[in-house]
């Protein structure tokens, strides 16, 4: 079973992109989001992000979505909503810390962790 977060990423002038990021890669993806916001509108940066973090293997029936990340780079807004699996509750603090770093860089971050 794979646990994923669904990312919906909107850059100016582009159709939104939706990708699945495995929970194991989520913290790395979160820490690299600031650069995605800084270079808004550059398709190459989005493609690099997708290439590096998007799940590429086949979706299986027992896979589970544990959260959603919605990003609007043009408005510098993002929302993270996730239900942390019992064995991953220790991620709440690092996720909150990364969200605070993004806030300090000027990104409006909504965070809902349960």
N, C-alpha and C positions, 0 to 999 in steps of 0.2 A: 504494500500500500504506500502510495506517495501522497504527502500532504503539500498542497500548493496554495499560493495566494494569487489571485487574479489581479493583474495590473491593467488599468485602462489609462493610457498615456495620450494626452492631446497636446500637440505642438501647433503654433500658429500656421494657418493655411494648409493643414494636413488633416486627413481623416483620422479619427482616433485609432490607436493600435491597442489591441488586447493581447496580453501574453500571460502564461502561467509560469510563476517562479516557485521553485521548490522551497519549502520551508528551510531546508539546510542552506540555501543560498540567499535567504531573505536579508540577513544582516549585512552581507556584503553589498547587496543591491541597494539597500537603504543608505549605506554610507557613500555610495557613488552617485546618489540622486542630485546632490548639490551641483555637480558639474553639468548635469542634464538641464537644470534650470538656468544656469549661467549662459549656456550657448543656445538659447531658444531659437527654434527655427532652423537649426542645422540638422538636416536629415541624417548625416553621417553619424552624429553623436547618438541619435536614437537607434540607428541600425547597430552600432557598436554595443549599446546597452542591451538590445534585444539579443544579439548574437552571443553575448557573454552570459546573460542570465535566464533567458527563456528556456523552458523545458522543451526538449526535442524528441523525447521518446513517446511511445504510444500511450494514450490515455487508457487506463484500465477501469473496469467496473468498481473496484474497491478503492480507487483513488478518492481523495477527499479535499474539498476546498475549505480552508480554515480562515480565509479572510480576503479582503478586497483593498486595493490601493488605487485611488483615483487621483490622477495628476493632471492639472491644467497649467502647463508651463508658462503660457502667456500671462495668465492672471497671478502667477506665483502662488498657487494654492494646491494643497493636496490633503487627502483624507485617508486615514488608515483605520480600517475596522477589522478586527480579527478576534476569533475565539481561540485562545491558546490551548493546545492539547495539554492534558494533565502533566505529561512528562516534559513539557516545554515552558512551564510557568515561569521559569527563571529568565526567560527572554523579555519579560515585561519591563524590567529596569533598563537594559541596554536599548530597547526600542524607544523608550521614553527619552533617554539621553540623546539618541540620534535625532529624534523629533525636535528636541530643544536646540540642538546644533543648527538644524535647518531653520528653525524660527529665528535664531540669532543672525542668520544670513539673509533674512528678509522674506522667508517663505511662510505663508499662513498654513499651519499644519493643524488639522483636527485629528485627534487620536481617541479611538474607542477600543480598549483591550478588555476582554472578559475571560 
